[in-house]
Amino acid sequence: MIKRIFQGVGLLVVLALVVMVVSIVRFDKTMEELAPKYAAAPSQFIELPDGAKAHVRDQGKKDGPVLVLVHGSNASLHTWEPWVAILGAKYRVVTLDMPGHGLTGGVPNDDYSRDGMVKFTHEVAEKLGLTSYAIGGNSMGGGVAAAYTQEYPKEVTALILVDAGGLPRVANPNEKVPLGFRMARWPVINKVLKYLAPRNIYAEGVRKVFVDQSKVTEEMIDRYYDMNLYQGNRRATGMRFAMEYDTKVADRLGEIRVPTLIMWGDKDGLIPVASAYEFQKRIEGAKVVVYPDVGHIPMEEVPEKSAADVDAFLAEALTAGAVGGAHEGETLPVEHEGEVKPMAVSPE
């Protein structure tokens, strides 16, 4: 009798474990599953020389000044749609999913390094016939945009860094690193993440990059979740997070000679606002705008204000046709309703 009871309890435990595993194991999602929801017009897929198929959107005013935008880690080109909706009336806005992200997914050469992303972005630009354009990037994409400007200085007319990566990590008093990012750096665990994908981990990650939680919708969480489950993306994330940090971008920031706008949320829990001023010190003539009570992705949290700043900056930069327009140590105000008026503020 007792033996049967133990056998029954054991069976229940095994069943419970099976249910738990099944509830969190997620296989890669396919293009057939995701395309109807995320790849409708104006999405297009551009085949590159190595066989990669880049998911790209080329929107806005076709004869306007060109702005190329690069998203951050584990995000997708959809993060820029709020800017596209505002800036598209005046600019031609090109967004793209980086290798190992969005609907580009895994790439044949398995190059998920910053240099690989620079090369990938340039190949897309060439395919689209772009020869002169501003480039911007958020987080990981900011480091890519800075490296791109260093690599192709004759093509880039202006640089926009939004809570950008690329500098050595510094202490962050507001640090709120999502669990998913931390797990991606843990040996062994980052291998398991190719198969285990609880939606709540992605939900936590999205919520932590916003201050205004009213901006975080279930639809947004679904988008981030689906994009990370697209075929090859989790494997690519594991490979990318296992790479050693390189200082090439940081070491060469002094080479950048195009007008540069640095934009930051003062409550960024991933990259502290102090990094904005470090970029400013290293890039001659760079301007800084800091948004109060905003997190890591201002283009989604405060799209109207941040897009207005981009418009004002590009209008000035493209009209001047020269480096800067700001003096060393100059910072843009945050309460301006889109009107850019330089004012002196200490970065300390």
C-alpha positions as a printed NumPy array, in Angstrom:
array([[  0.   ,   0.   ,   0.   ],
       [  2.73 ,   2.434,   1.049],
       [  4.729,   1.454,  -2.027],
       [  1.774,   2.311,  -4.253],
       [  1.376,   5.665,  -2.526],
       [  5.041,   6.51 ,  -3.135],
       [  4.734,   5.368,  -6.745],
       [  1.67 ,   7.597,  -7.17 ],
       [  3.425,  10.584,  -5.618],
       [  6.446,   9.969,  -7.802],
       [  4.276,   9.841, -10.901],
       [  2.604,  13.123,  -9.928],
       [  6.015,  14.753,  -9.43 ],
       [  7.203,  13.545, -12.836],
       [  4.003,  14.779, -14.48 ],
       [  4.373,  18.141, -12.74 ],
       [  7.957,  18.457, -14.014],
       [  6.865,  17.527, -17.537],
       [  4.129,  20.17 , -17.433],
       [  6.614,  22.772, -16.171],
       [  9.133,  21.987, -18.912],
       [  6.499,  21.937, -21.652],
       [  5.163,  25.278, -20.437],
       [  8.521,  27.028, -20.918],
       [ 10.126,  25.141, -23.809],
       [  9.629,  27.072, -27.03 ],
       [ 10.947,  26.079, -30.438],
       [ 11.932,  28.696, -32.999],
       [  9.085,  30.469, -34.738],
       [  9.037,  30.425, -38.528],
       [  8.625,  33.102, -41.15 ],
       [  5.265,  31.606, -42.055],
       [  4.1  ,  32.197, -38.47 ],
       [  5.415,  35.722, -38.059],
       [  5.36 ,  37.344, -41.508],
       [  1.598,  38.032, -41.586],
       [  1.895,  39.998, -38.351],
       [  5.281,  41.694, -38.692],
       [  6.345,  41.725, -42.35 ],
       [  3.471,  43.387, -44.162],
       [  4.202,  46.324, -46.468],
       [  6.41 ,  48.308, -46.365],
       [  8.646,  45.434, -45.213],
       [ 10.985,  43.96 , -47.803],
       [ 13.691,  41.318, -47.723],
       [ 17.001,  42.142, -49.379],
       [ 19.402,  39.338, -50.223],
       [ 23.013,  40.213, -49.423],
       [ 26.229,  38.803, -50.915],
       [ 26.676,  36.137, -48.214],
       [ 23.112,  34.879, -48.615],
       [ 21.629,  36.719, -45.626],
       [ 18.136,  38.104, -46.175],
       [ 17.828,  41.434, -44.441],
       [ 14.418,  42.545, -43.226],
       [ 14.26 ,  46.215, -44.22 ],
       [ 11.739,  49.045, -44.283],
       [ 12.331,  52.024, -46.583],
       [  9.676,  54.596, -45.677],
       [  8.848,  58.275, -45.635],
       [  9.561,  60.978, -48.19 ],
       [ 11.424,  59.226, -50.985],
       [ 13.264,  62.362, -52.134],
       [ 13.937,  63.638, -48.605],
       [ 17.204,  63.508, -46.659],
       [ 17.976,  59.904, -45.734],
       [ 18.092,  58.675, -42.136],
       [ 19.257,  55.102, -41.437],
       [ 18.314,  53.736, -37.993],
       [ 19.853,  50.758, -36.179],
       [ 17.979,  49.111, -33.276],
       [ 19.361,  47.781, -30.008],
       [ 20.079,  44.346, -28.597],
       [ 17.163,  41.911, -28.787],
       [ 14.975,  44.578, -30.393],
       [ 13.905,  44.961, -34.023],
       [ 13.263,  47.632, -36.637],
       [  9.767,  48.056, -35.168],
       [ 11.27 ,  50.048, -32.298],
       [ 11.687,  52.976, -34.746],
       [  8.119,  53.054, -36.037],
       [  7.091,  55.94 , -33.721],
       [  9.864,  58.072, -35.262],
       [  8.982,  56.942, -38.77 ],
       [  5.401,  58.096, -38.256],
       [  6.6  ,  61.575, -37.261],
       [  9.749,  62.088, -39.354],
       [  8.523,  60.304, -42.479],
       [  6.776,  63.411, -43.807],
       [ 10.163,  65.093, -44.219],
       [ 12.784,  62.33 , -44.328],
       [ 13.377,  59.044, -46.069],
       [ 13.752,  56.674, -43.115],
       [ 15.458,  53.305, -43.56 ],
       [ 15.249,  50.765, -40.746],
       [ 16.581,  47.218, -40.715],
       [ 16.757,  44.128, -38.528],
       [ 20.338,  43.375, -37.56 ],
       [ 21.845,  39.875, -37.929],
       [ 20.406,  37.626, -35.232],
       [ 17.479,  39.96 , -34.677],
       [ 13.932,  40.492, -35.868],
       [ 12.967,  38.808, -39.111],
       [ 16.507,  38.865, -40.469],
       [ 17.225,  36.055, -38.022],
       [ 20.37 ,  33.971, -38.112],
       [ 22.777,  34.727, -40.958],
       [ 24.893,  32.26 , -42.968],
       [ 28.257,  33.681, -41.851],
       [ 27.282,  33.613, -38.144],
       [ 28.915,  37.017, -37.69 ],
       [ 27.048,  38.8  , -34.896],
       [ 29.894,  41.111, -33.945],
       [ 29.718,  44.883, -34.141],
       [ 32.014,  44.828, -37.17 ],
       [ 29.748,  42.245, -38.794],
       [ 26.737,  44.486, -38.21 ],
       [ 28.537,  47.476, -39.715],
       [ 29.316,  45.438, -42.824],
       [ 25.727,  44.162, -42.951],
       [ 24.31 ,  47.698, -42.699],
       [ 26.608,  48.977, -45.438],
       [ 25.598,  46.157, -47.755],
       [ 21.945,  47.095, -47.234],
       [ 22.761,  50.755, -47.921],
       [ 24.521,  49.781, -51.147],
       [ 21.588,  47.619, -52.241],
       [ 19.267,  50.593, -51.708],
       [ 21.603,  52.892, -53.635],
       [ 22.301,  55.14 , -50.638],
       [ 25.415,  57.297, -50.884],
       [ 24.815,  60.111, -48.392],
       [ 22.78 ,  59.784, -45.215],
       [ 22.535,  60.386, -41.492],
       [ 22.731,  57.338, -39.26 ],
       [ 21.391,  56.745, -35.781],
       [ 21.311,  53.89 , -33.331],
       [ 19.963,  52.899, -29.949],
       [ 21.874,  50.866, -27.351],
       [ 23.796,  48.16 , -29.258],
       [ 22.769,  49.962, -32.432],
       [ 24.36 ,  53.162, -31.164],
       [ 27.708,  51.413, -30.995],
       [ 27.109,  50.093, -34.511],
       [ 26.192,  53.588, -35.777],
       [ 29.329,  55.107, -34.22 ],
       [ 31.531,  52.359, -35.698],
       [ 29.785,  52.829, -39.049],
       [ 30.584,  56.55 , -38.992],
       [ 34.214,  55.752, -38.254],
       [ 34.333,  53.232, -41.11 ],
       [ 32.406,  55.24 , -43.735],
       [ 32.988,  58.915, -42.866],
       [ 32.455,  60.125, -46.443],
       [ 28.94 ,  58.687, -46.599],
       [ 27.618,  59.741, -43.184],
       [ 26.273,  63.297, -42.918],
       [ 25.272,  63.206, -39.241],
       [ 25.282,  60.8  , -36.291],
       [ 22.547,  60.251, -33.682],
       [ 23.342,  58.211, -30.569],
       [ 20.338,  57.167, -28.458],
       [ 21.308,  55.64 , -25.082],
       [ 24.168,  54.157, -27.045],
       [ 26.55 ,  51.32 , -26.344],
       [ 30.21 ,  51.338, -27.307],
       [ 31.84 ,  52.733, -24.183],
       [ 33.378,  50.692, -21.349],
       [ 30.803,  49.764, -18.732],
       [ 30.571,  52.151, -15.768],
       [ 28.66 ,  51.982, -12.495],
       [ 24.966,  52.785, -12.903],
       [ 23.066,  53.984,  -9.817],
       [ 19.77 ,  53.311, -11.641],
       [ 20.828,  49.881, -12.886],
       [ 17.919,  47.627, -13.835],
       [ 19.419,  44.934, -16.043],
       [ 16.661,  42.562, -17.215],
       [ 16.971,  38.948, -16.068],
       [ 17.106,  37.784, -19.684],
       [ 20.23 ,  39.881, -20.36 ],
       [ 21.921,  38.557, -17.219],
       [ 21.042,  34.945, -18.058],
       [ 22.413,  35.381, -21.584],
       [ 25.848,  35.961, -20.032],
       [ 25.768,  32.923, -17.717],
       [ 27.733,  29.905, -19.017],
       [ 25.593,  26.82 , -19.696],
       [ 22.397,  28.755, -18.953],
       [ 22.837,  30.775, -22.145],
       [ 22.856,  27.476, -24.054],
       [ 19.618,  26.366, -22.393],
       [ 17.988,  29.669, -23.362],
       [ 17.904,  28.402, -26.948],
       [ 15.053,  26.172, -25.864],
       [ 13.553,  27.733, -22.738],
       [ 11.678,  30.968, -23.326],
       [  9.167,  31.965, -20.655],
       [  7.237,  34.98 , -21.903],
       [  7.434,  36.587, -18.458],
       [ 11.223,  36.961, -18.792],
       [ 10.745,  39.001, -21.956],
       [  7.904,  40.96 , -20.349],
       [ 10.172,  41.837, -17.426],
       [ 12.886,  42.941, -19.847],
       [ 10.557,  45.256, -21.744],
       [  9.114,  46.797, -18.594],
       [ 12.56 ,  47.545, -17.153],
       [ 13.597,  49.74 , -20.078],
       [ 10.602,  52.048, -19.595],
       [  9.884,  54.477, -16.778],
       [  6.344,  55.19 , -17.951],
       [  4.745,  51.768, -17.633],
       [  1.604,  52.965, -19.418],
       [  3.64 ,  52.778, -22.64 ],
       [  4.218,  49.041, -22.193],
       [  1.378,  47.144, -23.865],
       [  0.716,  43.444, -24.262],
       [  1.09 ,  43.943, -28.006],
       [  4.571,  45.408, -27.467],
       [  5.592,  42.508, -25.227],
       [  4.27 ,  40.03 , -27.799],
       [  6.366,  41.735, -30.469],
       [  9.602,  41.547, -28.486],
       [  8.812,  37.948, -27.514],
       [  8.004,  36.835, -31.055],
       [ 11.045,  38.544, -32.562],
       [ 13.378,  36.85 , -30.093],
       [ 11.855,  33.467, -30.891],
       [ 12.327,  33.837, -34.633],
       [ 14.54 ,  31.146, -36.096],
       [ 18.206,  31.545, -35.22 ],
       [ 17.84 ,  34.576, -32.961],
       [ 18.286,  32.877, -29.603],
       [ 21.335,  31.001, -30.851],
       [ 22.758,  34.268, -32.205],
       [ 22.114,  36.015, -28.892],
       [ 24.073,  33.361, -27.05 ],
       [ 26.989,  33.74 , -29.453],
       [ 26.882,  37.534, -29.253],
       [ 26.804,  37.687, -25.461],
       [ 29.741,  35.274, -25.301],
       [ 31.971,  37.618, -27.312],
       [ 34.709,  39.55 , -25.558],
       [ 34.186,  43.285, -25.261],
       [ 36.321,  45.324, -27.637],
       [ 37.268,  48.981, -27.23 ],
       [ 37.645,  49.876, -30.914],
       [ 34.645,  52.211, -31.039],
       [ 35.558,  53.983, -27.805],
       [ 39.208,  54.317, -28.822],
       [ 38.312,  55.96 , -32.155],
       [ 35.51 ,  58.321, -31.125],
       [ 37.834,  61.285, -31.635],
       [ 37.889,  60.469, -35.364],
       [ 34.211,  61.336, -35.758],
       [ 33.867,  64.688, -37.522],
       [ 30.201,  64.82 , -38.449],
       [ 27.487,  66.683, -36.487],
       [ 26.507,  64.414, -33.603],
       [ 23.428,  64.408, -31.384],
       [ 23.506,  62.345, -28.187],
       [ 20.086,  61.545, -26.688],
       [ 19.539,  59.865, -23.305],
       [ 16.893,  58.978, -20.767],
       [ 18.071,  60.073, -17.338],
       [ 16.571,  56.943, -15.732],
       [ 18.229,  54.504, -18.118],
       [ 18.706,  51.295, -16.128],
       [ 21.029,  49.678, -18.685],
       [ 23.488,  52.416, -19.704],
       [ 23.838,  55.335, -17.277],
       [ 23.319,  58.917, -18.398],
       [ 26.956,  59.588, -17.455],
       [ 27.835,  57.78 , -20.689],
       [ 26.106,  60.533, -22.666],
       [ 28.591,  63.066, -21.35 ],
       [ 31.496,  60.708, -21.927],
       [ 30.479,  60.438, -25.592],
       [ 30.23 ,  64.23 , -25.686],
       [ 33.765,  64.614, -24.327],
       [ 35.151,  62.288, -26.964],
       [ 33.246,  63.559, -30.033],
       [ 34.122,  67.11 , -30.998],
       [ 31.127,  69.456, -31.12 ],
       [ 28.616,  66.824, -30.025],
       [ 25.318,  67.973, -28.523],
       [ 23.473,  66.231, -25.699],
       [ 19.782,  66.154, -24.845],
       [ 18.655,  64.369, -21.69 ],
       [ 15.029,  63.42 , -21.063],
       [ 13.82 ,  63.505, -17.444],
       [ 12.054,  60.418, -16.112],
       [ 12.706,  58.431, -19.294],
       [ 14.353,  55.045, -19.67 ],
       [ 16.501,  53.272, -22.252],
       [ 14.447,  53.764, -25.43 ],
       [ 13.263,  57.394, -25.76 ],
       [ 12.06 ,  56.808, -29.318],
       [  9.314,  54.558, -27.924],
       [  8.76 ,  56.262, -24.563],
       [  8.776,  59.932, -25.654],
       [  8.537,  59.708, -29.46 ],
       [  7.151,  63.217, -30.048],
       [  9.834,  65.029, -28.062],
       [ 12.714,  62.884, -29.264],
       [ 11.629,  63.022, -32.922],
       [ 11.288,  66.811, -32.701],
       [ 14.874,  66.981, -31.432],
       [ 16.075,  64.818, -34.302],
       [ 14.276,  66.999, -36.828],
       [ 15.712,  70.216, -35.389],
       [ 19.208,  68.721, -35.212],
       [ 19.174,  67.364, -38.76 ],
       [ 17.745,  70.592, -40.16 ],
       [ 20.621,  72.507, -38.597],
       [ 23.283,  69.92 , -39.412],
       [ 22.292,  69.442, -43.047],
       [ 21.88 ,  73.17 , -43.631],
       [ 25.237,  74.011, -42.088],
       [ 26.979,  71.196, -43.935],
       [ 29.778,  71.372, -41.411],
       [ 30.817,  69.752, -38.178],
       [ 28.999,  70.64 , -35.006],
       [ 27.248,  73.898, -34.414],
       [ 27.675,  73.339, -30.689],
       [ 30.601,  74.329, -28.502],
       [ 32.461,  71.977, -26.232],
       [ 30.462,  71.223, -23.101],
       [ 27.208,  72.465, -24.589],
       [ 24.016,  70.612, -23.801],
       [ 20.529,  70.913, -25.199],
       [ 17.614,  71.607, -22.862],
       [ 14.984,  69.003, -22.105],
       [ 11.975,  71.275, -21.693],
       [ 11.682,  72.848, -25.1  ],
       [  8.67 ,  71.363, -26.888],
       [ 10.867,  70.538, -29.849],
       [ 12.635,  73.885, -30.082],
       [ 16.386,  73.332, -29.85 ],
       [ 18.138,  76.116, -27.947],
       [ 21.686,  75.414, -26.747],
       [ 22.469,  76.155, -23.132],
       [ 25.525,  75.555, -20.979],
       [ 25.197,  72.735, -18.49 ],
       [ 27.929,  70.952, -16.581],
       [ 28.042,  67.211, -17.322],
       [ 29.089,  66.412, -13.747]])
